[in-house]
Every structure is written in structure tokens, then in C-alpha cells.
Amino acid sequence: MAIAVGFGGVLIVLRPTTAGALTLPGIAILVTALGYALSAITVRVLGRTDSTQSMVFWLMTFIALGAGVLALPTWRPLQHEHWWIVCGLGVSGSVGQWALTEAFRRGEASFIAPFEYTALVWGLGLDWFVWNTKPAAITLLGASVIIASGIYLVRHERVHATAEHP
């Protein structure tokens, strides 16, 4: 039920009309969320046999190939003044992915998952700082529903696990 409520929060944020979820960006967000969930599960399974460096290397390789294919139709060469930005994104993204992979490989998902909600706060803060943009009230409502259902799910899972293994 909590997952359904969380998905309801996603729909609130997307505003499922022709201006929201039924657009290419809206569908891309849903596919991204599904892919992210699958990657978290995959890290848990692969973490038994593979190193964090190996998993991150192959993830970044496949992301680069996929992004390259998607960018190919409208490819433009990188301008010299943008190299430092692209390099900074590459380094920070790789370090962040390594840390996230290591956390999910070693830790309990029920403990790590709540920290991921800070991404919403960081996204809102950076959006405001860089572009001076504030989210609509409906977006904040949807985000609150997503966070509340996620926290409920994590707490319920932790209580249920404690009851099984006292």
C-alpha cells in the first residue's frame, strides 16, 4: 500500500495530463525511477561477487555508450570553455556513484534509502540557487507524499525485520 501511495505522489508531481506524465519527459522520469530501483537491487546481488570499482566502471561505460547513442543525432563538438565543467561533472558523478554503490553493497537498504531523500532537498536548493526557480505547491505536496510513504515503508520494514530476528 505504501508503494502505491508513493506512486500516487509521483503522479501528483508529474500532473498526469498531456502537460505532465503523458509527455516524453514524464515517461523518461518513470523509466528512470524503474531503472534506478533495478540498479539498487542489482548492486545488492552483484556486491556478493564484484568489487565496487568494477560495478561503477561498467555502469559508467554503459551510461556513456547509451548517452552517446542518444546524443548522436544532434551531436555538437564540446567547446573548449566547457571542458572544465564536463570534467567536473565526470569526476563528481563517478565519485558519487562509487559512494552510492559502496553504501548499497555494504549496508542495509532500509538504513541507506532515507538518505536518498536529501536529493530532493539538494535539487530544490540548487534549482533555486542557480536558476532562482521555486517549485509549485503541488510539486512540494507530491514530494511530501513520496517521502512520507518511503519513510513509512523503511520503518515498517525495519520493525518487521526486528520482529522476525529478535
DSSP file (Angstrom, degrees, kcal/mol; ACC not computed):
  #  RESIDUE AA STRUCTURE BP1 BP2  ACC     N-H-->O    O-->H-N    N-H-->O    O-->H-N    TCO  KAPPA ALPHA  PHI   PSI    X-CA   Y-CA   Z-CA
    1    1 A M     >        0   0    0      0, 0.0     4,-2.4     0, 0.0     5,-0.2   0.000 360.0 360.0 360.0 -39.3    0.0    0.0    0.0
    2    2 A A  H  >  +     0   0    0      1,-0.2     4,-2.6     2,-0.2     5,-0.1   0.873 360.0  52.2 -64.1 -36.0    2.9    2.4    0.8
    3    3 A I  H  > S+     0   0    0      2,-0.2     4,-2.5     1,-0.2    -1,-0.2   0.912 109.2  49.7 -65.6 -41.6    4.4    1.8   -2.6
    4    4 A A  H  > S+     0   0    0      2,-0.2     4,-2.0     1,-0.2    -2,-0.2   0.899 111.3  49.1 -63.0 -40.8    1.0    2.7   -4.2
    5    5 A V  H  X S+     0   0    0     -4,-2.4     4,-1.8     2,-0.2    -2,-0.2   0.918 110.7  50.7 -64.2 -42.8    0.8    5.8   -2.1
    6    6 A G  H  X S+     0   0    0     -4,-2.6     4,-1.8     1,-0.2    -2,-0.2   0.898 109.2  50.4 -60.9 -41.1    4.4    6.7   -3.1
    7    7 A F  H  X S+     0   0    0     -4,-2.5     4,-2.3     1,-0.2    -1,-0.2   0.867 105.9  56.8 -65.1 -35.1    3.5    6.2   -6.8
    8    8 A G  H  X S+     0   0    0     -4,-2.0     4,-2.1     1,-0.2    -1,-0.2   0.892 104.4  52.8 -60.1 -38.8    0.5    8.5   -6.2
    9    9 A G  H  X S+     0   0    0     -4,-1.8     4,-2.3     2,-0.2    -2,-0.2   0.887 106.9  52.1 -62.3 -39.1    3.0   11.1   -5.0
   10   10 A V  H  X S+     0   0    0     -4,-1.8     4,-2.6     1,-0.2    -2,-0.2   0.921 109.2  49.6 -61.9 -43.3    4.9   10.7   -8.3
   11   11 A L  H  X S+     0   0    0     -4,-2.3     4,-1.6     2,-0.2    -2,-0.2   0.869 108.1  53.6 -64.9 -35.9    1.7   11.2  -10.2
   12   12 A I  H  < S+     0   0    0     -4,-2.1    -1,-0.2     2,-0.2    -2,-0.2   0.938 111.2  45.9 -61.9 -45.5    1.0   14.3   -8.2
   13   13 A V  H  < S+     0   0    0     -4,-2.3    -2,-0.2     1,-0.2    -1,-0.2   0.915 116.8  44.2 -63.3 -42.7    4.4   15.7   -9.1
   14   14 A L  H  < S-     0   0    0     -4,-2.6     3,-0.4    -5,-0.2     7,-0.2   0.686  96.4-142.4 -76.7 -18.0    4.0   14.8  -12.8
   15   15 A R     <  -     0   0    0     -4,-1.6     2,-2.9     1,-0.2     6,-0.2   0.979  21.1-127.6  50.7  77.9    0.4   16.1  -13.0
   16   16 A P        +     0   0    0      0, 0.0     2,-0.2     0, 0.0    -1,-0.2  -0.246  69.9 107.1 -67.1  72.3   -0.7   13.2  -15.3
   17   17 A T  S > >S-     0   0    0     -2,-2.9     3,-1.8    -3,-0.4     5,-1.5  -0.633  95.2 -79.1-124.9-172.7   -2.2   15.2  -18.1
   18   18 A T  T 3 5S+     0   0    0      1,-0.3    -3,-0.0    -2,-0.2     0, 0.0   0.697 134.3  54.0 -65.4 -15.3   -1.0   15.9  -21.6
   19   19 A A  T 3 5S+     0   0    0     -4,-0.2    -1,-0.3     4,-0.1    -4,-0.0   0.464 120.3  24.6 -93.7  -2.0    1.3   18.5  -19.9
   20   20 A G  T X 5S+     0   0    0     -3,-1.8     3,-1.1    -5,-0.2     6,-0.6   0.406 124.9   5.4-124.8-104.0    2.8   16.0  -17.4
   21   21 A A  T 3 5S+     0   0    0      1,-0.3    -3,-0.1    -7,-0.2     9,-0.1   0.749 116.7  66.3 -69.1 -26.0    3.3   12.3  -17.5
   22   22 A L  T 3 <S+     0   0    0     -5,-1.5    -1,-0.3    -8,-0.1     2,-0.3   0.164  88.8  86.5 -85.7  22.6    2.0   11.7  -21.0
   23   23 A T  S <> S-     0   0    0     -3,-1.1     4,-2.5    -6,-0.1     5,-0.3  -0.731  94.0-104.7-111.8 166.2    4.9   13.5  -22.4
   24   24 A L  H  > S+     0   0    0     -2,-0.3     4,-2.5     1,-0.2     5,-0.2   0.911 121.5  49.1 -58.8 -44.5    8.4   12.2  -23.3
   25   25 A P  H  > S+     0   0    0      0, 0.0     4,-2.0     0, 0.0    -1,-0.2   0.909 111.1  50.3 -62.4 -39.2   10.0   13.8  -20.2
   26   26 A G  H  > S+     0   0    0     -6,-0.6     4,-1.7     2,-0.2    -2,-0.2   0.915 113.1  44.9 -63.9 -43.1    7.3   12.4  -18.0
   27   27 A I  H  X S+     0   0    0     -4,-2.5     4,-2.5     1,-0.2     5,-0.2   0.881 110.2  56.1 -67.3 -37.8    7.7    8.9  -19.4
   28   28 A A  H  X S+     0   0    0     -4,-2.5     4,-2.4    -5,-0.3    -2,-0.2   0.879 105.6  51.5 -61.2 -38.2   11.5    9.3  -19.1
   29   29 A I  H  X S+     0   0    0     -4,-2.0     4,-2.4     2,-0.2    -1,-0.2   0.918 110.6  47.7 -65.3 -43.1   11.2   10.1  -15.4
   30   30 A L  H  X S+     0   0    0     -4,-1.7     4,-2.0     2,-0.2    -2,-0.2   0.909 113.3  47.6 -65.1 -41.3    9.1    7.0  -14.8
   31   31 A V  H  X S+     0   0    0     -4,-2.5     4,-2.7     2,-0.2    -1,-0.2   0.886 111.2  52.5 -65.6 -38.4   11.6    4.8  -16.8
   32   32 A T  H  X S+     0   0    0     -4,-2.4     4,-2.7    -5,-0.2    -2,-0.2   0.916 108.0  50.2 -63.4 -43.5   14.4    6.4  -14.8
   33   33 A A  H  X S+     0   0    0     -4,-2.4     4,-2.2     2,-0.2    -1,-0.2   0.907 112.1  47.8 -62.2 -41.3   12.8    5.6  -11.5
   34   34 A L  H  X S+     0   0    0     -4,-2.0     4,-2.4     2,-0.2    -2,-0.2   0.928 112.7  48.7 -64.2 -44.9   12.3    2.0  -12.6
   35   35 A G  H  X S+     0   0    0     -4,-2.7     4,-2.3     1,-0.2    -2,-0.2   0.884 110.1  51.7 -61.8 -39.7   15.9    1.8  -13.8
   36   36 A Y  H  X S+     0   0    0     -4,-2.7     4,-2.1     2,-0.2    -1,-0.2   0.914 109.7  49.0 -64.3 -43.5   17.2    3.3  -10.5
   37   37 A A  H  X S+     0   0    0     -4,-2.2     4,-1.8     1,-0.2    -2,-0.2   0.922 112.2  48.7 -62.8 -43.2   15.2    0.7   -8.5
   38   38 A L  H  X S+     0   0    0     -4,-2.4     4,-2.6     1,-0.2    -1,-0.2   0.877 109.4  52.7 -64.2 -36.9   16.6   -2.1  -10.6
   39   39 A S  H  X S+     0   0    0     -4,-2.3     4,-2.4     2,-0.2    -1,-0.2   0.880 106.4  52.8 -67.9 -36.1   20.1   -0.8  -10.3
   40   40 A A  H  X S+     0   0    0     -4,-2.1     4,-1.4     2,-0.2    -1,-0.2   0.903 112.7  44.8 -64.2 -40.2   19.9   -0.7   -6.5
   41   41 A I  H  X S+     0   0    0     -4,-1.8     4,-1.8     2,-0.2    -2,-0.2   0.909 112.2  52.0 -68.6 -42.1   18.7   -4.4   -6.5
   42   42 A T  H  X S+     0   0    0     -4,-2.6     4,-3.4     1,-0.2     5,-0.3   0.891 106.0  54.1 -62.2 -40.5   21.4   -5.3   -8.9
   43   43 A V  H  X S+     0   0    0     -4,-2.4     4,-2.2     1,-0.2    -1,-0.2   0.903 106.6  52.4 -60.6 -40.7   24.1   -3.7   -6.8
   44   44 A R  H  < S+     0   0    0     -4,-1.4     4,-0.3     2,-0.2    -1,-0.2   0.906 115.7  40.3 -61.9 -41.7   23.0   -5.8   -3.8
   45   45 A V  H >< S+     0   0    0     -4,-1.8     3,-1.3     1,-0.2     4,-0.3   0.943 118.7  44.4 -73.5 -49.0   23.2   -9.0   -5.9
   46   46 A L  H >X S+     0   0    0     -4,-3.4     4,-3.3     1,-0.3     3,-1.6   0.780  98.4  74.5 -67.5 -26.1   26.5   -8.2   -7.7
   47   47 A G  T 3< S+     0   0    0     -4,-2.2    -1,-0.3    -5,-0.3    -2,-0.2   0.691  85.3  66.2 -61.6 -18.2   28.1   -6.9   -4.5
   48   48 A R  T <4 S+     0   0    0     -3,-1.3    -1,-0.3    -4,-0.3    -2,-0.2   0.810 122.6  11.5 -70.7 -29.4   28.5  -10.5   -3.4
   49   49 A T  T <4 S+     0   0    0     -3,-1.6     2,-0.3    -4,-0.3    -2,-0.2   0.651 117.4  65.9-123.3 -23.7   31.0  -11.3   -6.2
   50   50 A D  S  < S-     0   0    0     -4,-3.3     2,-0.1     1,-0.1    -1,-0.0  -0.728  74.1-117.4-109.0 153.8   32.1   -8.0   -7.8
   51   51 A S     >  -     0   0    0     -2,-0.3     4,-2.3     1,-0.1     5,-0.2  -0.438  26.1-116.6 -80.6 160.2   34.1   -5.1   -6.5
   52   52 A T  H  > S+     0   0    0      1,-0.2     4,-2.7     2,-0.2     5,-0.2   0.909 116.5  54.5 -61.2 -42.3   32.6   -1.6   -6.2
   53   53 A Q  H  > S+     0   0    0      1,-0.2     4,-2.5     2,-0.2    -1,-0.2   0.899 108.5  48.6 -60.0 -41.6   35.2   -0.3   -8.7
   54   54 A S  H  > S+     0   0    0      2,-0.2     4,-2.4     1,-0.2     5,-0.2   0.931 112.5  47.5 -64.3 -46.3   34.2   -3.0  -11.3
   55   55 A M  H  X S+     0   0    0     -4,-2.3     4,-2.3     1,-0.2    -2,-0.2   0.922 114.8  45.6 -63.1 -43.4   30.5   -2.2  -10.9
   56   56 A V  H  X S+     0   0    0     -4,-2.7     4,-2.9     2,-0.2     5,-0.2   0.906 111.0  53.8 -67.4 -40.9   31.0    1.5  -11.2
   57   57 A F  H  X S+     0   0    0     -4,-2.5     4,-2.2    -5,-0.2    -2,-0.2   0.946 113.2  41.8 -57.5 -49.7   33.3    1.1  -14.2
   58   58 A W  H  X S+     0   0    0     -4,-2.4     4,-2.5     2,-0.2     5,-0.2   0.871 113.7  52.6 -69.9 -35.8   30.8   -1.0  -16.1
   59   59 A L  H  X S+     0   0    0     -4,-2.3     4,-2.5    -5,-0.2    -1,-0.2   0.953 112.2  45.1 -61.2 -48.5   27.9    1.2  -15.1
   60   60 A M  H  X S+     0   0    0     -4,-2.9     4,-2.5     2,-0.2    -2,-0.2   0.862 111.8  53.5 -64.4 -35.5   29.7    4.4  -16.3
   61   61 A T  H  X S+     0   0    0     -4,-2.2     4,-2.3    -5,-0.2    -1,-0.2   0.946 112.1  43.5 -63.2 -48.4   30.8    2.5  -19.5
   62   62 A F  H  X S+     0   0    0     -4,-2.5     4,-2.7     2,-0.2    -2,-0.2   0.870 113.4  51.5 -67.7 -35.7   27.2    1.6  -20.4
   63   63 A I  H  X S+     0   0    0     -4,-2.5     4,-3.0    -5,-0.2     5,-0.3   0.926 110.5  49.3 -64.3 -43.6   25.9    5.1  -19.4
   64   64 A A  H  X S+     0   0    0     -4,-2.5     4,-2.3     2,-0.2    -2,-0.2   0.918 113.5  46.1 -62.2 -43.5   28.5    6.6  -21.7
   65   65 A L  H  X S+     0   0    0     -4,-2.3     4,-2.3     2,-0.2    -2,-0.2   0.937 115.5  45.8 -64.8 -46.1   27.5    4.3  -24.6
   66   66 A G  H  X S+     0   0    0     -4,-2.7     4,-2.3     1,-0.2    -2,-0.2   0.922 114.7  46.8 -63.8 -44.1   23.8    4.9  -24.1
   67   67 A A  H  X S+     0   0    0     -4,-3.0     4,-2.3    -5,-0.2    -1,-0.2   0.881 110.8  54.0 -65.0 -37.3   24.2    8.6  -23.8
   68   68 A G  H  X S+     0   0    0     -4,-2.3     4,-1.4    -5,-0.3    -2,-0.2   0.915 109.0  47.5 -62.4 -43.1   26.4    8.7  -26.8
   69   69 A V  H  < S+     0   0    0     -4,-2.3    -2,-0.2     1,-0.2    -1,-0.2   0.916 113.8  47.6 -63.9 -43.3   23.8    6.8  -28.9
   70   70 A L  H  < S+     0   0    0     -4,-2.3     4,-0.2     1,-0.2    -2,-0.2   0.859 115.6  45.2 -66.1 -34.3   21.0    9.2  -27.7
   71   71 A A  H >< S+     0   0    0     -4,-2.3     3,-1.2     1,-0.2    -1,-0.2   0.687  89.7  89.1 -82.4 -18.4   23.2   12.3  -28.4
   72   72 A L  G >< S+     0   0    0     -4,-1.4     3,-1.4     1,-0.3    -1,-0.2   0.844  79.6  56.8 -52.9 -44.5   24.4   11.2  -31.8
   73   73 A P  G 3  S+     0   0    0      0, 0.0    -1,-0.3     0, 0.0    -2,-0.1   0.825 122.9  25.5 -60.8 -29.8   21.5   12.6  -33.9
   74   74 A T  G <  S+     0   0    0     -3,-1.2    -2,-0.2    -4,-0.2    -3,-0.1  -0.001  88.4 158.8-121.2  29.2   22.1   16.2  -32.6
   75   75 A W    <   +     0   0    0     -3,-1.4    -3,-0.1    -4,-0.1    -7,-0.0  -0.269  14.1 179.9 -60.4 133.1   25.8   15.9  -31.7
   76   76 A R        -     0   0    0      3,-0.0     3,-0.1    -5,-0.0    -2,-0.1  -0.994  34.6-103.6-129.7 139.7   27.8   19.1  -31.4
   77   77 A P        -     0   0    0      0, 0.0     2,-0.3     0, 0.0     0, 0.0  -0.262  41.8-101.6 -62.1 149.2   31.5   19.2  -30.5
   78   78 A L        -     0   0    0      1,-0.1     2,-0.2     2,-0.0     5,-0.1  -0.524  35.9-125.5 -71.5 132.4   32.4   20.2  -27.0
   79   79 A Q    >   -     0   0    0     -2,-0.3     3,-1.9     1,-0.1     4,-0.4  -0.542  17.5-119.7 -79.8 147.2   33.5   23.8  -26.8
   80   80 A H  G >  S+     0   0    0      1,-0.3     3,-1.2    -2,-0.2     4,-0.4   0.835 111.0  57.4 -57.1 -37.2   36.9   24.5  -25.1
   81   81 A E  G 3  S+     0   0    0      1,-0.2    -1,-0.3     2,-0.1     4,-0.2   0.609 103.8  55.3 -73.1  -8.8   35.5   26.7  -22.4
   82   82 A H  G <> S+     0   0    0     -3,-1.9     4,-2.3     1,-0.1     3,-0.3   0.501  79.7  90.9 -99.3  -5.1   33.2   23.8  -21.3
   83   83 A W  H <> S+     0   0    0     -3,-1.2     4,-2.8    -4,-0.4     5,-0.2   0.902  84.6  52.5 -58.5 -43.2   35.8   21.2  -20.7
   84   84 A W  H  > S+     0   0    0     -4,-0.4     4,-2.1     1,-0.2    -1,-0.2   0.858 110.1  49.3 -63.9 -33.9   36.3   22.0  -17.1
   85   85 A I  H  > S+     0   0    0     -3,-0.3     4,-2.5    -4,-0.2    -1,-0.2   0.929 112.6  46.6 -69.1 -45.4   32.6   21.7  -16.4
   86   86 A V  H  X S+     0   0    0     -4,-2.3     4,-2.4     2,-0.2    -2,-0.2   0.906 113.6  48.6 -64.4 -42.1   32.4   18.3  -18.2
   87   87 A C  H  X S+     0   0    0     -4,-2.8     4,-2.6    -5,-0.2     5,-0.2   0.909 111.2  50.4 -64.2 -41.7   35.4   17.1  -16.3
   88   88 A G  H  X S+     0   0    0     -4,-2.1     4,-2.7    -5,-0.2     5,-0.3   0.906 111.4  48.1 -62.5 -41.9   34.0   18.3  -13.0
   89   89 A L  H  X S+     0   0    0     -4,-2.5     4,-2.5     2,-0.2     5,-0.3   0.902 112.0  50.5 -64.1 -40.7   30.7   16.5  -13.7
   90   90 A G  H  X S+     0   0    0     -4,-2.4     4,-2.1     2,-0.2    -2,-0.2   0.929 114.7  41.9 -63.0 -46.2   32.6   13.4  -14.7
   91   91 A V  H  X S+     0   0    0     -4,-2.6     4,-2.6     2,-0.2     5,-0.2   0.952 118.6  43.9 -68.0 -49.5   34.7   13.3  -11.5
   92   92 A S  H  X S+     0   0    0     -4,-2.7     4,-2.5    -5,-0.2    -2,-0.2   0.895 115.4  49.1 -65.5 -38.4   31.9   14.3   -9.1
   93   93 A G  H  X S+     0   0    0     -4,-2.5     4,-2.5    -5,-0.3    -1,-0.2   0.905 112.7  47.4 -65.7 -41.5   29.4   11.9  -10.8
   94   94 A S  H  X S+     0   0    0     -4,-2.1     4,-2.4    -5,-0.3    -2,-0.2   0.921 114.0  46.2 -66.7 -44.0   31.9    9.0  -10.6
   95   95 A V  H  X S+     0   0    0     -4,-2.6     4,-2.5     2,-0.2    -2,-0.2   0.920 114.2  48.9 -64.5 -43.1   32.8    9.6   -7.0
   96   96 A G  H  X S+     0   0    0     -4,-2.5     4,-2.4    -5,-0.2    -2,-0.2   0.911 112.3  47.7 -62.1 -42.8   29.2   10.0   -6.1
   97   97 A Q  H  X S+     0   0    0     -4,-2.5     4,-2.7     2,-0.2     5,-0.2   0.886 110.7  52.0 -66.5 -38.2   28.2    6.8   -7.9
   98   98 A W  H  X S+     0   0    0     -4,-2.4     4,-2.7     2,-0.2    -2,-0.2   0.939 111.6  46.7 -61.3 -46.3   31.1    4.9   -6.3
   99   99 A A  H  X S+     0   0    0     -4,-2.5     4,-2.3     2,-0.2    -2,-0.2   0.906 114.2  47.2 -64.0 -42.1   30.0    6.1   -2.8
  100  100 A L  H  X S+     0   0    0     -4,-2.4     4,-2.4     2,-0.2     5,-0.2   0.911 113.3  48.1 -66.0 -42.9   26.3    5.1   -3.5
  101  101 A T  H  X S+     0   0    0     -4,-2.7     4,-2.2     1,-0.2    -2,-0.2   0.922 112.5  48.8 -63.2 -44.4   27.3    1.7   -4.9
  102  102 A E  H  X S+     0   0    0     -4,-2.7     4,-2.3    -5,-0.2     5,-0.3   0.896 110.7  51.4 -63.1 -40.7   29.6    1.0   -1.9
  103  103 A A  H  X S+     0   0    0     -4,-2.3     4,-2.9     1,-0.2    -2,-0.2   0.939 113.9  42.2 -62.8 -47.5   26.8    2.1    0.5
  104  104 A F  H  < S+     0   0    0     -4,-2.4    -1,-0.2     1,-0.2    -2,-0.2   0.814 114.2  53.0 -70.9 -28.5   24.2   -0.2   -1.1
  105  105 A R  H  < S+     0   0    0     -4,-2.2    -1,-0.2    -5,-0.2    -2,-0.2   0.898 123.7  25.0 -70.5 -40.2   26.8   -3.1   -1.4
  106  106 A R  H  < S+     0   0    0     -4,-2.3    -2,-0.2    -5,-0.2    -3,-0.2   0.777 115.4  61.1 -96.6 -30.2   27.8   -3.0    2.3
  107  107 A G  S  < S-     0   0    0     -4,-2.9     2,-0.4    -5,-0.3     3,-0.0  -0.357  87.1 -89.5-102.7 175.9   24.8   -1.5    4.1
  108  108 A E    >>  -     0   0    0      1,-0.1     4,-2.1    -2,-0.1     3,-1.2  -0.695  28.7-141.1 -80.9 128.2   21.2   -2.2    4.8
  109  109 A A  H 3> S+     0   0    0     -2,-0.4     4,-2.8     1,-0.3    -1,-0.1   0.856 101.9  60.0 -58.7 -35.0   18.9   -0.7    2.1
  110  110 A S  H 34 S+     0   0    0      1,-0.2    -1,-0.3     2,-0.2    48,-0.1   0.755 110.3  41.9 -67.4 -22.7   16.4    0.2    4.8
  111  111 A F  H <4 S+     0   0    0     -3,-1.2     4,-0.4     2,-0.1    -2,-0.2   0.830 119.2  42.9 -87.4 -36.7   19.1    2.4    6.5
  112  112 A I  H >X S+     0   0    0     -4,-2.1     3,-1.3     1,-0.2     4,-0.7   0.873  98.8  71.0 -79.0 -39.5   20.5    3.9    3.3
  113  113 A A  H >X S+     0   0    0     -4,-2.8     3,-1.4     1,-0.3     4,-0.5   0.837  90.5  58.1 -52.8 -43.0   17.3    4.7    1.4
  114  114 A P  H >4 S+     0   0    0      0, 0.0     3,-1.2     0, 0.0     4,-0.3   0.842  99.0  60.9 -60.1 -29.7   16.1    7.6    3.7
  115  115 A F  H X4 S+     0   0    0     -3,-1.3     3,-1.4    -4,-0.4     4,-0.2   0.779  92.2  67.5 -65.9 -24.2   19.3    9.4    3.0
  116  116 A E  H X< S+     0   0    0     -3,-1.4     3,-1.9    -4,-0.7     4,-0.3   0.749  83.9  71.8 -67.7 -22.3   18.4    9.5   -0.7
  117  117 A Y  T XX S+     0   0    0     -3,-1.2     3,-1.1    -4,-0.5     4,-0.9   0.720  80.5  73.8 -66.9 -18.0   15.5   11.8    0.0
  118  118 A T  H <> S+     0   0    0     -3,-1.4     4,-2.9    -4,-0.3    -1,-0.3   0.735  80.2  74.1 -65.1 -18.9   18.1   14.5    0.6
  119  119 A A  H <> S+     0   0    0     -3,-1.9     4,-2.8     1,-0.2    -1,-0.2   0.865  92.4  54.0 -60.5 -34.9   18.5   14.5   -3.2
  120  120 A L  H <> S+     0   0    0     -3,-1.1     4,-2.6    -4,-0.3    -1,-0.2   0.924 109.9  46.2 -63.2 -43.6   15.1   16.3   -3.4
  121  121 A V  H  X S+     0   0    0     -4,-0.9     4,-2.8     2,-0.2    -2,-0.2   0.934 114.1  47.6 -65.1 -45.8   16.4   19.0   -1.0
  122  122 A W  H  X S+     0   0    0     -4,-2.9     4,-2.9     2,-0.2     5,-0.3   0.914 112.5  50.3 -60.9 -42.9   19.7   19.3   -2.9
  123  123 A G  H  X S+     0   0    0     -4,-2.8     4,-2.4    -5,-0.2    -2,-0.2   0.926 112.9  45.3 -62.0 -45.0   17.8   19.5   -6.2
  124  124 A L  H  X S+     0   0    0     -4,-2.6     4,-2.3     2,-0.2    -2,-0.2   0.919 114.8  48.7 -63.7 -43.2   15.4   22.2   -4.9
  125  125 A G  H  X S+     0   0    0     -4,-2.8     4,-2.8     2,-0.2    -2,-0.2   0.922 114.0  44.4 -64.2 -44.9   18.2   24.2   -3.4
  126  126 A L  H  X S+     0   0    0     -4,-2.9     4,-3.2     2,-0.2     5,-0.5   0.890 111.8  53.6 -67.4 -38.1   20.4   24.1   -6.5
  127  127 A D  H  X S+     0   0    0     -4,-2.4     4,-1.8    -5,-0.3     6,-1.2   0.918 113.9  42.5 -61.2 -42.8   17.4   24.9   -8.7
  128  128 A W  H  X S+     0   0    0     -4,-2.3     4,-1.4     4,-0.3    -2,-0.2   0.929 118.2  45.6 -68.0 -44.8   16.7   27.9   -6.5
  129  129 A F  H  < S+     0   0    0     -4,-2.8    -2,-0.2    -5,-0.2    -3,-0.2   0.915 122.6  33.1 -66.8 -45.2   20.4   29.0   -6.3
  130  130 A V  H  < S+     0   0    0     -4,-3.2    -3,-0.2    -5,-0.2    -2,-0.2   0.920 138.3  15.6 -81.4 -45.1   21.3   28.5  -10.0
  131  131 A W  H  < S-     0   0    0     -4,-1.8    -3,-0.2    -5,-0.5    -2,-0.2   0.390  92.1-124.5-114.0   2.9   18.1   29.5  -11.7
  132  132 A N     <  +     0   0    0     -4,-1.4     2,-0.4    -5,-0.3    -4,-0.3   0.901  60.6 148.9  53.4  44.0   16.1   31.3   -9.0
  133  133 A T        -     0   0    0     -6,-1.2    -1,-0.2    -9,-0.1    -2,-0.1  -0.910  32.9-161.0-112.8 134.7   13.3   28.8   -9.5
  134  134 A K        -     0   0    0     -2,-0.4     2,-0.0    -3,-0.1    -9,-0.0  -0.912  24.3-113.0-114.1 142.8   10.9   27.7   -6.8
  135  135 A P        -     0   0    0      0, 0.0     2,-0.1     0, 0.0   -11,-0.0  -0.344  33.8-105.5 -72.1 153.8    8.7   24.6   -7.1
  136  136 A A     >  -     0   0    0      1,-0.1     4,-1.8    -2,-0.0     3,-0.5  -0.367  30.7-110.9 -70.9 157.5    4.9   24.8   -7.3
  137  137 A A  H  > S+     0   0    0      1,-0.2     4,-2.3     2,-0.2     5,-0.1   0.864 119.1  56.6 -59.2 -37.6    2.9   23.9   -4.2
  138  138 A I  H  > S+     0   0    0      1,-0.2     4,-2.4     2,-0.2    -1,-0.2   0.852 104.8  52.6 -64.8 -34.0    1.6   20.8   -6.0
  139  139 A T  H  > S+     0   0    0     -3,-0.5     4,-2.5     2,-0.2    -1,-0.2   0.913 109.6  48.1 -66.3 -43.2    5.2   19.6   -6.6
  140  140 A L  H  X S+     0   0    0     -4,-1.8     4,-2.2     2,-0.2    -2,-0.2   0.878 110.8  52.0 -64.2 -37.7    6.0   20.1   -2.9
  141  141 A L  H  X S+     0   0    0     -4,-2.3     4,-2.1     2,-0.2    -2,-0.2   0.945 111.2  46.3 -62.8 -48.5    2.8   18.2   -2.0
  142  142 A G  H  X S+     0   0    0     -4,-2.4     4,-2.4     1,-0.2    -2,-0.2   0.907 112.0  50.8 -61.0 -42.8    3.8   15.3   -4.3
  143  143 A A  H  X S+     0   0    0     -4,-2.5     4,-2.7     1,-0.2    -1,-0.2   0.891 109.0  52.3 -62.5 -39.3    7.3   15.2   -2.9
  144  144 A S  H  X S+     0   0    0     -4,-2.2     4,-2.7     2,-0.2    -1,-0.2   0.894 109.1  49.4 -63.7 -40.0    6.0   15.1    0.6
  145  145 A V  H  X S+     0   0    0     -4,-2.1     4,-2.5     2,-0.2     5,-0.2   0.921 111.9  48.9 -65.0 -43.3    3.8   12.2   -0.2
  146  146 A I  H  X S+     0   0    0     -4,-2.4     4,-2.2     2,-0.2    -2,-0.2   0.939 114.7  44.6 -60.7 -48.1    6.7   10.3   -1.8
  147  147 A I  H  X S+     0   0    0     -4,-2.7     4,-2.7     2,-0.2     5,-0.2   0.925 113.3  50.1 -64.6 -45.0    9.0   11.0    1.2
  148  148 A A  H  X S+     0   0    0     -4,-2.7     4,-2.4     1,-0.2    -1,-0.2   0.917 112.7  46.2 -62.2 -43.6    6.3   10.1    3.8
  149  149 A S  H  X S+     0   0    0     -4,-2.5     4,-2.4    -5,-0.2    -1,-0.2   0.887 113.2  50.5 -67.7 -36.9    5.5    6.8    2.0
  150  150 A G  H  X S+     0   0    0     -4,-2.2     4,-2.4    -5,-0.2    -2,-0.2   0.917 111.7  46.6 -65.2 -43.7    9.2    6.0    1.7
  151  151 A I  H  X S+     0   0    0     -4,-2.7     4,-2.7     2,-0.2     5,-0.2   0.911 112.7  50.3 -65.8 -41.8    9.9    6.7    5.4
  152  152 A Y  H  X S+     0   0    0     -4,-2.4     4,-2.9    -5,-0.2     5,-0.2   0.937 111.2  49.1 -59.1 -46.2    6.8    4.6    6.4
  153  153 A L  H  X S+     0   0    0     -4,-2.4     4,-2.5     1,-0.2    -2,-0.2   0.910 112.3  47.6 -61.1 -44.0    8.0    1.7    4.2
  154  154 A V  H  X S+     0   0    0     -4,-2.4     4,-2.4     2,-0.2    -1,-0.2   0.927 114.2  46.2 -64.6 -45.2   11.5    1.8    5.7
  155  155 A R  H  X S+     0   0    0     -4,-2.7     4,-2.6     2,-0.2     5,-0.2   0.913 113.2  49.5 -64.1 -42.3   10.2    2.0    9.2
  156  156 A H  H  X S+     0   0    0     -4,-2.9     4,-2.6    -5,-0.2    -2,-0.2   0.911 111.9  48.8 -62.9 -42.4    7.7   -0.8    8.6
  157  157 A E  H  X S+     0   0    0     -4,-2.5     4,-2.5    -5,-0.2    -2,-0.2   0.904 112.1  48.6 -63.6 -42.0   10.5   -3.0    7.0
  158  158 A R  H  X S+     0   0    0     -4,-2.4     4,-2.1     2,-0.2    -2,-0.2   0.918 113.5  45.9 -66.2 -44.1   12.8   -2.3   10.0
  159  159 A V  H  X S+     0   0    0     -4,-2.6     4,-2.1     2,-0.2    -2,-0.2   0.917 114.0  49.4 -64.4 -42.9   10.2   -3.2   12.6
  160  160 A H  H  X S+     0   0    0     -4,-2.6     4,-1.6    -5,-0.2    -2,-0.2   0.897 111.7  48.4 -63.6 -41.3    9.2   -6.3   10.6
  161  161 A A  H  X S+     0   0    0     -4,-2.5     4,-2.0     1,-0.2    -1,-0.2   0.878 111.1  50.7 -67.0 -37.7   12.8   -7.4   10.3
  162  162 A T  H  < S+     0   0    0     -4,-2.1    -2,-0.2     1,-0.2    -1,-0.2   0.874 108.6  52.0 -66.8 -37.6   13.4   -6.9   14.0
  163  163 A A  H  < S+     0   0    0     -4,-2.1    -1,-0.2     1,-0.2    -2,-0.2   0.855 111.7  46.5 -67.9 -34.7   10.3   -8.9   14.9
  164  164 A E  H  < S+     0   0    0     -4,-1.6    -2,-0.2     1,-0.3    -1,-0.2   0.859 124.8  30.4 -74.3 -36.5   11.5  -11.8   12.7
  165  165 A H     <        0   0    0     -4,-2.0    -1,-0.3    -5,-0.1    -2,-0.1  -0.680 360.0 360.0-124.9  75.4   15.0  -11.8   14.2
  166  166 A P              0   0    0      0, 0.0    -1,-0.1     0, 0.0    -4,-0.1   0.512 360.0 360.0 -66.5 360.0   14.9  -10.5   17.8
